[in-house]
Amino acid sequence: MDQCFPHLLFLCHRIPYPPDKGDKIRSYRWLQELLKHFHVHLGAFIDDPADWAHVAQLRDRCASSLFLPLDRNGATFRSLSGLFSGTALTIPYYRDVRMQRWALACRIAHGIEHVLVFSSAMAQYAENSSWSTVRRVIDFVDVDSDKWRQYAHRKRGPAALVFRREAKRLAKSEARLAHIFDASVFVSDHEADLFRRCVGDVAERVLAIRNGVDTSYFNAVTDRVSPYPVLSEPVVFTGVMDYWTNVDAVLWLVREVWPMVKEKRPRALFVIVGAKPTPEVLRLCGEDVWVTGRVVDVRPYLQYAAVVVAPMRIARGVQNKVLEGMAMGRPVVVTSKGLEGIAAVPGRDVLVADEPAAYAREIVAVWLFGISVGYDILIFQHLTRF
């Protein structure tokens, strides 16, 4: 690395490796690019014990680093302090005095003049007046407050009240950070436009950098072995399965859509691929519904799927599962919310439906009409370039 490179502080709410889920894919791409231009000082939390195995290689690449364990039970208890302080619960969830001290020590020791914050929860480590002379950029990724608003609409009782409160508090925090930081970044034009309407006076400092997908990695190859039973007709969903939007999506598909699919396609098999399935997801297991848990490589499940589905009823940002299914050349059936932020043409690049009967018809149509993807790979690479 060029010794003349400036020093940059990169703060992530989750270790940016391995790139096996939406936020980690994006933060890892950030890290790859930043390392070409800066001495990077990386601070991140680790909420999955398996991720500690990847710490050494990140430490070797960064000028310095701090990785702190995030115990979910302890963080949840800590977040309750937000009820008394009037802040969003997300902020104390990620509060740790060790991260605060390390960030400040880095700035003093290395003369840091650049900060990239990944997710609004990490802004607390570089937002006070002592950082005002530093050039600060925040990647919100998506408008998180609106996602909590959507959660509130799906919940009842005390949970709905808590989620509604979180949406309001986060919206205020997001607007305040947009005024403090030099630039606010979002994952799509759709997200950026939504945020600009909320922070009109600093709208010119809001921009979109879209997610991409590595089409050389997500590519069908002949020597890959199918994980599915012979003669089955696999319908696959991919994603981390303790994330409530993913849980909600597969529950809806199994309960509302799947019986209609099975009526027309008795050999159909719904396969839910992703780490950390909740008990509610595990209870879906049966003869025609598989829950794999964590897999070493998701590509065989995509390559040999008859259909890739993304039946998202709650969504913000960009669904990488849609991009990956498209890159593997599979027909993708998605809801309108699941397609937000992706410049694909319904009926040509993907099939879109929102009601259960319509969604089932689109899945079945793949077999009935032999539907295949209709986009040119060069167009796809343009649509999804990072």
C-alpha positions as a Markdown table, in Angstrom:
| # | Residue | x | y | z |
|---|---|---|---|---|
| 1 | Met | 0.0 | 0.0 | 0.0 |
| 2 | Asp | 1.2 | 3.5 | -0.8 |
| 3 | Gln | 2.5 | 5.1 | 2.3 |
| 4 | Cys | 1.2 | 8.4 | 1.2 |
| 5 | Phe | -2.4 | 7.2 | 1.4 |
| 6 | Pro | -4.6 | 9.1 | 3.9 |
| 7 | His | -6.1 | 7.3 | 6.9 |
| 8 | Leu | -9.8 | 6.5 | 7.0 |
| 9 | Leu | -12.0 | 5.2 | 9.8 |
| 10 | Phe | -14.6 | 2.6 | 8.7 |
| 11 | Leu | -17.3 | 1.7 | 11.2 |
| 12 | Cys | -19.6 | -1.2 | 10.6 |
| 13 | His | -22.4 | -2.6 | 12.7 |
| 14 | Arg | -21.4 | -6.1 | 11.5 |
| 15 | Ile | -18.1 | -7.5 | 10.4 |
| 16 | Pro | -17.9 | -7.0 | 6.6 |
| 17 | Tyr | -16.9 | -10.5 | 5.8 |
| 18 | Pro | -17.8 | -13.1 | 4.6 |
| 19 | Pro | -20.1 | -11.5 | 2.0 |
| 20 | Asp | -22.9 | -14.0 | 2.6 |
| 21 | Lys | -25.8 | -11.7 | 3.4 |
| 22 | Gly | -27.1 | -8.4 | 2.1 |
| 23 | Asp | -25.5 | -5.8 | 4.4 |
| 24 | Lys | -22.2 | -7.7 | 4.5 |
| 25 | Ile | -22.0 | -8.0 | 0.7 |
| 26 | Arg | -22.3 | -4.2 | 0.5 |
| 27 | Ser | -19.9 | -3.4 | 3.3 |
| 28 | Tyr | -17.3 | -5.8 | 2.0 |
| 29 | Arg | -17.5 | -4.1 | -1.4 |
| 30 | Trp | -16.9 | -0.8 | 0.3 |
| 31 | Leu | -13.9 | -2.2 | 2.1 |
| 32 | Gln | -12.4 | -3.6 | -1.1 |
| 33 | Glu | -12.5 | -0.2 | -2.7 |
| 34 | Leu | -11.4 | 1.8 | 0.3 |
| 35 | Leu | -8.3 | -0.4 | 0.7 |
| 36 | Lys | -7.2 | 0.8 | -2.8 |
| 37 | His | -7.1 | 4.4 | -1.7 |
| 38 | Phe | -6.7 | 4.6 | 2.1 |
| 39 | His | -5.1 | 3.1 | 5.2 |
| 40 | Val | -8.3 | 1.7 | 6.6 |
| 41 | His | -9.0 | 1.4 | 10.3 |
| 42 | Leu | -11.9 | -0.9 | 10.7 |
| 43 | Gly | -14.2 | -1.1 | 13.7 |
| 44 | Ala | -17.0 | -3.6 | 13.7 |
| 45 | Phe | -19.2 | -5.8 | 15.8 |
| 46 | Ile | -19.6 | -9.6 | 15.5 |
| 47 | Asp | -23.0 | -11.1 | 16.2 |
| 48 | Asp | -22.3 | -14.6 | 14.8 |
| 49 | Pro | -19.7 | -16.7 | 16.5 |
| 50 | Ala | -18.8 | -18.3 | 13.1 |
| 51 | Asp | -17.5 | -14.9 | 11.9 |
| 52 | Trp | -14.6 | -14.9 | 14.4 |
| 53 | Ala | -12.8 | -17.3 | 12.0 |
| 54 | His | -12.5 | -14.4 | 9.4 |
| 55 | Val | -11.0 | -11.8 | 11.7 |
| 56 | Ala | -7.4 | -12.6 | 11.0 |
| 57 | Gln | -7.6 | -12.0 | 7.3 |
| 58 | Leu | -9.3 | -8.6 | 7.8 |
| 59 | Arg | -6.7 | -7.6 | 10.4 |
| 60 | Asp | -4.0 | -8.4 | 7.9 |
| 61 | Arg | -5.5 | -6.1 | 5.3 |
| 62 | Cys | -6.3 | -3.1 | 7.5 |
| 63 | Ala | -4.0 | -0.6 | 9.1 |
| 64 | Ser | -5.7 | -1.3 | 12.5 |
| 65 | Ser | -8.9 | -2.9 | 13.6 |
| 66 | Leu | -11.2 | -3.5 | 16.5 |
| 67 | Phe | -13.8 | -6.4 | 16.5 |
| 68 | Leu | -16.2 | -6.6 | 19.5 |
| 69 | Pro | -18.7 | -9.4 | 20.3 |
| 70 | Leu | -22.3 | -8.4 | 20.2 |
| 71 | Asp | -24.4 | -10.5 | 22.5 |
| 72 | Arg | -28.0 | -10.2 | 21.3 |
| 73 | Asn | -29.6 | -10.7 | 24.7 |
| 74 | Gly | -27.3 | -8.1 | 26.3 |
| 75 | Ala | -27.8 | -5.7 | 23.4 |
| 76 | Thr | -31.5 | -6.0 | 23.6 |
| 77 | Phe | -31.5 | -5.3 | 27.4 |
| 78 | Arg | -29.2 | -2.3 | 26.7 |
| 79 | Ser | -31.5 | -1.0 | 24.0 |
| 80 | Leu | -34.3 | -0.6 | 26.6 |
| 81 | Ser | -32.4 | 2.5 | 27.9 |
| 82 | Gly | -33.7 | 4.3 | 24.8 |
| 83 | Leu | -37.2 | 4.2 | 26.3 |
| 84 | Phe | -36.0 | 6.5 | 29.1 |
| 85 | Ser | -33.7 | 8.7 | 27.0 |
| 86 | Gly | -36.1 | 9.2 | 24.2 |
| 87 | Thr | -33.8 | 7.8 | 21.5 |
| 88 | Ala | -34.4 | 5.1 | 19.0 |
| 89 | Leu | -33.8 | 1.6 | 20.6 |
| 90 | Thr | -31.4 | 0.7 | 17.8 |
| 91 | Ile | -28.8 | 3.3 | 19.0 |
| 92 | Pro | -28.1 | 1.9 | 22.5 |
| 93 | Tyr | -28.3 | -1.6 | 21.0 |
| 94 | Tyr | -24.9 | -0.9 | 19.3 |
| 95 | Arg | -23.5 | 1.3 | 22.1 |
| 96 | Asp | -20.1 | 0.2 | 23.5 |
| 97 | Val | -17.6 | 2.4 | 25.3 |
| 98 | Arg | -14.7 | 0.4 | 23.9 |
| 99 | Met | -15.7 | 1.2 | 20.4 |
| 100 | Gln | -16.0 | 4.9 | 21.3 |
| 101 | Arg | -12.5 | 5.0 | 22.9 |
| 102 | Trp | -10.9 | 3.1 | 20.0 |
| 103 | Ala | -12.4 | 5.4 | 17.4 |
| 104 | Leu | -11.1 | 8.5 | 19.2 |
| 105 | Ala | -7.7 | 6.9 | 19.8 |
| 106 | Cys | -7.5 | 6.1 | 16.1 |
| 107 | Arg | -8.3 | 9.7 | 15.1 |
| 108 | Ile | -5.6 | 11.1 | 17.5 |
| 109 | Ala | -2.9 | 8.5 | 16.6 |
| 110 | His | -3.3 | 8.6 | 12.9 |
| 111 | Gly | -4.7 | 12.0 | 12.2 |
| 112 | Ile | -7.8 | 10.6 | 10.6 |
| 113 | Glu | -9.6 | 13.1 | 8.4 |
| 114 | His | -12.0 | 10.7 | 6.6 |
| 115 | Val | -14.8 | 8.6 | 8.2 |
| 116 | Leu | -17.2 | 6.2 | 6.5 |
| 117 | Val | -20.1 | 5.0 | 8.7 |
| 118 | Phe | -22.0 | 1.9 | 7.6 |
| 119 | Ser | -25.6 | 2.0 | 9.0 |
| 120 | Ser | -27.0 | 4.8 | 11.2 |
| 121 | Ala | -26.4 | 2.9 | 14.4 |
| 122 | Met | -22.6 | 3.4 | 14.1 |
| 123 | Ala | -22.9 | 7.2 | 13.6 |
| 124 | Gln | -22.8 | 7.7 | 17.4 |
| 125 | Tyr | -19.1 | 7.0 | 17.3 |
| 126 | Ala | -18.3 | 9.9 | 15.0 |
| 127 | Glu | -21.2 | 12.4 | 15.4 |
| 128 | Asn | -20.2 | 14.8 | 18.2 |
| 129 | Ser | -18.6 | 18.2 | 17.7 |
| 130 | Ser | -15.1 | 16.8 | 18.2 |
| 131 | Trp | -15.5 | 15.1 | 14.7 |
| 132 | Ser | -16.8 | 18.2 | 13.0 |
| 133 | Thr | -13.6 | 19.0 | 11.1 |
| 134 | Val | -13.4 | 15.4 | 9.7 |
| 135 | Arg | -15.0 | 14.6 | 6.3 |
| 136 | Arg | -17.8 | 12.1 | 7.2 |
| 137 | Val | -19.9 | 10.0 | 4.9 |
| 138 | Ile | -22.8 | 7.7 | 6.1 |
| 139 | Asp | -24.1 | 4.8 | 4.2 |
| 140 | Phe | -27.7 | 4.4 | 5.5 |
| 141 | Val | -28.1 | 1.6 | 2.9 |
| 142 | Asp | -31.9 | 2.0 | 3.2 |
| 143 | Val | -34.4 | 4.1 | 5.0 |
| 144 | Asp | -34.5 | 2.1 | 8.1 |
| 145 | Ser | -37.2 | 4.1 | 9.8 |
| 146 | Asp | -39.7 | 3.3 | 7.0 |
| 147 | Lys | -38.9 | -0.4 | 7.5 |
| 148 | Trp | -39.9 | -0.1 | 11.1 |
| 149 | Arg | -43.1 | 1.7 | 10.0 |
| 150 | Gln | -43.9 | -1.3 | 7.8 |
| 151 | Tyr | -43.2 | -3.7 | 10.7 |
| 152 | Ala | -45.7 | -1.7 | 12.8 |
| 153 | His | -48.4 | -2.2 | 10.2 |
| 154 | Arg | -47.8 | -6.0 | 10.4 |
| 155 | Lys | -47.9 | -6.2 | 14.2 |
| 156 | Arg | -50.6 | -5.8 | 16.8 |
| 157 | Gly | -50.7 | -4.8 | 20.5 |
| 158 | Pro | -47.5 | -3.7 | 22.3 |
| 159 | Ala | -45.2 | -4.7 | 19.5 |
| 160 | Ala | -47.0 | -2.4 | 17.1 |
| 161 | Leu | -46.6 | 0.5 | 19.5 |
| 162 | Val | -42.9 | -0.2 | 20.0 |
| 163 | Phe | -42.2 | -0.5 | 16.3 |
| 164 | Arg | -44.2 | 2.7 | 15.6 |
| 165 | Arg | -42.1 | 4.5 | 18.2 |
| 166 | Glu | -38.9 | 3.2 | 16.7 |
| 167 | Ala | -39.9 | 4.4 | 13.3 |
| 168 | Lys | -40.6 | 7.9 | 14.5 |
| 169 | Arg | -37.4 | 8.1 | 16.6 |
| 170 | Leu | -35.2 | 6.7 | 13.8 |
| 171 | Ala | -36.7 | 9.1 | 11.3 |
| 172 | Lys | -35.6 | 12.0 | 13.5 |
| 173 | Ser | -32.2 | 10.5 | 14.0 |
| 174 | Glu | -31.7 | 9.9 | 10.3 |
| 175 | Ala | -32.7 | 13.5 | 9.5 |
| 176 | Arg | -30.3 | 14.9 | 12.1 |
| 177 | Leu | -27.4 | 12.7 | 10.8 |
| 178 | Ala | -28.1 | 13.9 | 7.3 |
| 179 | His | -27.4 | 17.5 | 8.4 |
| 180 | Ile | -24.2 | 16.5 | 10.3 |
| 181 | Phe | -22.6 | 14.3 | 7.8 |
| 182 | Asp | -21.1 | 15.5 | 4.5 |
| 183 | Ala | -23.0 | 12.9 | 2.4 |
| 184 | Ser | -25.7 | 10.4 | 2.9 |
| 185 | Val | -25.6 | 7.3 | 0.7 |
| 186 | Phe | -28.4 | 4.8 | -0.1 |
| 187 | Val | -28.7 | 1.6 | -2.0 |
| 188 | Ser | -31.0 | 2.7 | -4.7 |
| 189 | Asp | -32.5 | 5.8 | -6.4 |
| 190 | His | -35.9 | 4.8 | -4.8 |
| 191 | Glu | -34.4 | 4.9 | -1.3 |
| 192 | Ala | -32.5 | 8.1 | -2.0 |
| 193 | Asp | -35.6 | 9.8 | -3.4 |
| 194 | Leu | -37.7 | 8.8 | -0.4 |
| 195 | Phe | -35.0 | 10.2 | 2.0 |
| 196 | Arg | -34.6 | 13.5 | 0.0 |
| 197 | Arg | -38.3 | 14.2 | 0.6 |
| 198 | Cys | -37.7 | 13.9 | 4.4 |
| 199 | Val | -34.6 | 16.2 | 4.4 |
| 200 | Gly | -35.3 | 18.7 | 1.7 |
| 201 | Asp | -32.8 | 21.4 | 2.8 |
| 202 | Val | -29.8 | 18.9 | 2.5 |
| 203 | Ala | -31.2 | 16.9 | -0.4 |
| 204 | Glu | -28.3 | 17.7 | -2.6 |
| 205 | Arg | -26.0 | 15.7 | -0.2 |
| 206 | Val | -28.1 | 12.5 | -0.6 |
| 207 | Leu | -27.0 | 10.1 | -3.3 |
| 208 | Ala | -27.5 | 6.5 | -4.4 |
| 209 | Ile | -24.8 | 3.8 | -5.0 |
| 210 | Arg | -26.6 | 0.7 | -6.2 |
| 211 | Asn | -25.8 | -2.9 | -5.1 |
| 212 | Gly | -24.2 | -5.2 | -7.7 |
| 213 | Val | -23.6 | -8.9 | -8.0 |
| 214 | Asp | -20.5 | -10.7 | -9.1 |
| 215 | Thr | -21.7 | -12.4 | -12.3 |
| 216 | Ser | -18.5 | -14.4 | -12.7 |
| 217 | Tyr | -19.3 | -16.0 | -9.3 |
| 218 | Phe | -23.0 | -16.3 | -9.6 |
| 219 | Asn | -22.9 | -18.2 | -12.9 |
| 220 | Ala | -24.2 | -21.6 | -13.9 |
| 221 | Val | -21.4 | -24.2 | -14.5 |
| 222 | Thr | -21.8 | -27.8 | -15.7 |
| 223 | Asp | -19.7 | -29.5 | -12.9 |
| 224 | Arg | -21.9 | -28.3 | -10.1 |
| 225 | Val | -24.1 | -31.1 | -8.5 |
| 226 | Ser | -27.8 | -30.6 | -7.9 |
| 227 | Pro | -28.8 | -30.8 | -4.2 |
| 228 | Tyr | -32.4 | -31.7 | -5.1 |
| 229 | Pro | -34.1 | -35.1 | -5.5 |
| 230 | Val | -34.5 | -36.4 | -9.0 |
| 231 | Leu | -37.8 | -35.5 | -10.6 |
| 232 | Ser | -38.6 | -32.8 | -8.0 |
| 233 | Glu | -39.5 | -29.3 | -9.1 |
| 234 | Pro | -37.6 | -27.0 | -6.7 |
| 235 | Val | -38.8 | -23.5 | -5.8 |
| 236 | Val | -36.0 | -21.8 | -3.8 |
| 237 | Phe | -35.9 | -18.9 | -1.4 |
| 238 | Thr | -32.5 | -17.7 | 0.0 |
| 239 | Gly | -31.7 | -15.4 | 2.9 |
| 240 | Val | -30.8 | -15.3 | 6.6 |
| 241 | Met | -33.7 | -16.9 | 8.3 |
| 242 | Asp | -33.8 | -15.0 | 11.6 |
| 243 | Tyr | -34.4 | -11.8 | 9.7 |
| 244 | Trp | -38.1 | -11.0 | 10.2 |
| 245 | Thr | -38.8 | -9.8 | 6.7 |
| 246 | Asn | -37.5 | -13.1 | 5.3 |
| 247 | Val | -39.5 | -15.1 | 7.9 |
| 248 | Asp | -42.6 | -13.2 | 7.0 |
| 249 | Ala | -42.0 | -13.9 | 3.3 |
| 250 | Val | -41.7 | -17.7 | 3.6 |
| 251 | Leu | -44.6 | -18.0 | 6.1 |
| 252 | Trp | -46.8 | -16.1 | 3.7 |
| 253 | Leu | -45.7 | -18.3 | 0.7 |
| 254 | Val | -46.2 | -21.6 | 2.6 |
| 255 | Arg | -49.5 | -20.7 | 4.1 |
| 256 | Glu | -51.2 | -18.6 | 1.4 |
| 257 | Val | -49.5 | -19.6 | -1.9 |
| 258 | Trp | -48.0 | -23.1 | -1.7 |
| 259 | Pro | -51.3 | -25.1 | -1.5 |
| 260 | Met | -52.3 | -23.6 | -4.9 |
| 261 | Val | -48.9 | -24.4 | -6.4 |
| 262 | Lys | -49.1 | -28.0 | -5.2 |
| 263 | Glu | -52.5 | -28.5 | -6.6 |
| 264 | Lys | -51.1 | -27.8 | -10.1 |
| 265 | Arg | -47.6 | -29.1 | -9.6 |
| 266 | Pro | -47.6 | -32.1 | -7.2 |
| 267 | Arg | -43.8 | -32.6 | -7.5 |
| 268 | Ala | -43.1 | -29.0 | -6.4 |
| 269 | Leu | -40.6 | -28.7 | -3.6 |
| 270 | Phe | -40.1 | -25.4 | -1.6 |
| 271 | Val | -36.6 | -25.1 | -0.3 |
| 272 | Ile | -35.7 | -22.4 | 2.2 |
| 273 | Val | -31.9 | -21.8 | 2.1 |
| 274 | Gly | -30.2 | -19.7 | 4.8 |
| 275 | Ala | -28.6 | -19.6 | 8.2 |
| 276 | Lys | -30.3 | -19.3 | 11.5 |
| 277 | Pro | -33.8 | -20.5 | 10.8 |
| 278 | Thr | -36.2 | -19.5 | 13.6 |
| 279 | Pro | -38.4 | -22.1 | 15.3 |
| 280 | Glu | -41.3 | -20.8 | 13.4 |
| 281 | Val | -39.4 | -21.4 | 10.1 |
| 282 | Leu | -38.3 | -24.9 | 11.2 |
| 283 | Arg | -41.9 | -25.9 | 11.9 |
| 284 | Leu | -42.6 | -25.5 | 8.2 |
| 285 | Cys | -40.4 | -28.5 | 7.4 |
| 286 | Gly | -42.3 | -31.3 | 5.7 |
| 287 | Glu | -42.3 | -33.6 | 2.7 |
| 288 | Asp | -42.6 | -30.7 | 0.3 |
| 289 | Val | -40.9 | -28.0 | 2.3 |
| 290 | Trp | -37.2 | -28.1 | 3.2 |
| 291 | Val | -35.3 | -25.8 | 5.5 |
| 292 | Thr | -31.6 | -26.3 | 4.9 |
| 293 | Gly | -30.0 | -23.9 | 7.5 |
| 294 | Arg | -26.6 | -22.6 | 6.7 |
| 295 | Val | -25.0 | -24.0 | 3.5 |
| 296 | Val | -21.5 | -23.8 | 2.3 |
| 297 | Asp | -22.4 | -22.6 | -1.2 |
| 298 | Val | -25.8 | -21.3 | -2.2 |
| 299 | Arg | -25.1 | -21.5 | -6.0 |
| 300 | Pro | -26.2 | -25.2 | -6.5 |
| 301 | Tyr | -29.5 | -24.4 | -4.9 |
| 302 | Leu | -30.0 | -21.5 | -7.3 |
| 303 | Gln | -28.6 | -23.1 | -10.4 |
| 304 | Tyr | -30.9 | -26.2 | -10.2 |
| 305 | Ala | -34.0 | -24.4 | -9.0 |
| 306 | Ala | -37.0 | -24.3 | -11.3 |
| 307 | Val | -38.0 | -21.0 | -9.8 |
| 308 | Val | -36.4 | -18.5 | -7.5 |
| 309 | Val | -38.9 | -16.6 | -5.3 |
| 310 | Ala | -38.7 | -13.4 | -3.3 |
| 311 | Pro | -42.2 | -12.9 | -1.9 |
| 312 | Met | -41.3 | -9.9 | 0.2 |
| 313 | Arg | -44.2 | -8.2 | 1.9 |
| 314 | Ile | -41.9 | -5.9 | 3.9 |
| 315 | Ala | -38.8 | -4.5 | 2.2 |
| 316 | Arg | -36.5 | -1.6 | 1.9 |
| 317 | Gly | -33.4 | -1.3 | -0.2 |
| 318 | Val | -32.4 | -3.9 | -2.7 |
| 319 | Gln | -33.0 | -7.7 | -2.4 |
| 320 | Asn | -29.7 | -9.3 | -3.3 |
| 321 | Lys | -31.6 | -12.7 | -3.6 |
| 322 | Val | -33.3 | -11.3 | -6.7 |
| 323 | Leu | -30.1 | -10.1 | -8.3 |
| 324 | Glu | -28.4 | -13.5 | -7.6 |
| 325 | Gly | -31.3 | -15.5 | -9.0 |
| 326 | Met | -31.2 | -13.3 | -12.2 |
| 327 | Ala | -27.5 | -13.7 | -12.4 |
| 328 | Met | -27.8 | -17.5 | -12.3 |
| 329 | Gly | -30.2 | -17.3 | -15.2 |
| 330 | Arg | -33.3 | -18.6 | -13.3 |
| 331 | Pro | -36.9 | -17.4 | -13.6 |
| 332 | Val | -37.5 | -15.1 | -10.5 |
| 333 | Val | -41.0 | -14.5 | -9.1 |
| 334 | Val | -41.1 | -11.5 | -6.9 |
| 335 | Thr | -43.5 | -9.1 | -5.2 |
| 336 | Ser | -43.6 | -5.4 | -6.0 |
| 337 | Lys | -41.8 | -4.6 | -2.8 |
| 338 | Gly | -39.2 | -7.2 | -3.5 |
| 339 | Leu | -38.4 | -5.5 | -6.8 |
| 340 | Glu | -38.0 | -2.0 | -5.5 |
| 341 | Gly | -34.6 | -0.5 | -6.3 |
| 342 | Ile | -33.9 | -3.0 | -9.1 |
| 343 | Ala | -34.1 | -1.7 | -12.7 |
| 344 | Ala | -35.7 | -4.9 | -14.1 |
| 345 | Val | -38.7 | -5.0 | -16.4 |
| 346 | Pro | -41.7 | -7.1 | -15.1 |
| 347 | Gly | -42.7 | -9.7 | -17.5 |
| 348 | Arg | -39.4 | -9.7 | -19.3 |
| 349 | Asp | -36.7 | -9.9 | -16.6 |
| 350 | Val | -38.8 | -11.1 | -13.7 |
| 351 | Leu | -42.4 | -12.1 | -12.9 |
| 352 | Val | -44.3 | -9.9 | -10.4 |
| 353 | Ala | -47.3 | -10.6 | -8.3 |
| 354 | Asp | -48.6 | -9.5 | -4.9 |
| 355 | Glu | -51.8 | -11.5 | -4.2 |
| 356 | Pro | -51.5 | -15.2 | -3.2 |
| 357 | Ala | -53.5 | -16.5 | -6.2 |
| 358 | Ala | -51.6 | -14.4 | -8.7 |
| 359 | Tyr | -48.3 | -15.3 | -7.1 |
| 360 | Ala | -49.1 | -19.0 | -7.4 |
| 361 | Arg | -50.1 | -18.6 | -11.0 |
| 362 | Glu | -46.8 | -16.9 | -11.8 |
| 363 | Ile | -44.8 | -19.8 | -10.2 |
| 364 | Val | -46.9 | -22.4 | -12.1 |
| 365 | Ala | -46.5 | -20.5 | -15.3 |
| 366 | Val | -42.8 | -21.1 | -15.4 |
| 367 | Trp | -43.6 | -24.8 | -16.0 |
| 368 | Leu | -46.7 | -24.4 | -18.1 |
| 369 | Phe | -45.2 | -22.0 | -20.5 |
| 370 | Gly | -41.6 | -22.8 | -20.3 |
| 371 | Ile | -40.8 | -19.3 | -19.2 |
| 372 | Ser | -37.1 | -18.4 | -19.1 |
| 373 | Val | -35.2 | -15.2 | -18.4 |
| 374 | Gly | -35.4 | -12.7 | -21.2 |
| 375 | Tyr | -32.7 | -10.2 | -20.4 |
| 376 | Asp | -29.3 | -10.0 | -22.0 |
| 377 | Ile | -26.4 | -10.6 | -19.6 |
| 378 | Leu | -24.7 | -7.3 | -20.7 |
| 379 | Ile | -27.9 | -5.4 | -19.8 |
| 380 | Phe | -28.1 | -7.2 | -16.5 |
| 381 | Gln | -24.5 | -6.4 | -15.7 |
| 382 | His | -25.2 | -2.7 | -16.4 |
| 383 | Leu | -28.3 | -2.8 | -14.2 |
| 384 | Thr | -26.5 | -4.3 | -11.3 |
| 385 | Arg | -23.0 | -2.8 | -11.5 |
| 386 | Phe | -21.7 | -1.6 | -8.1 |
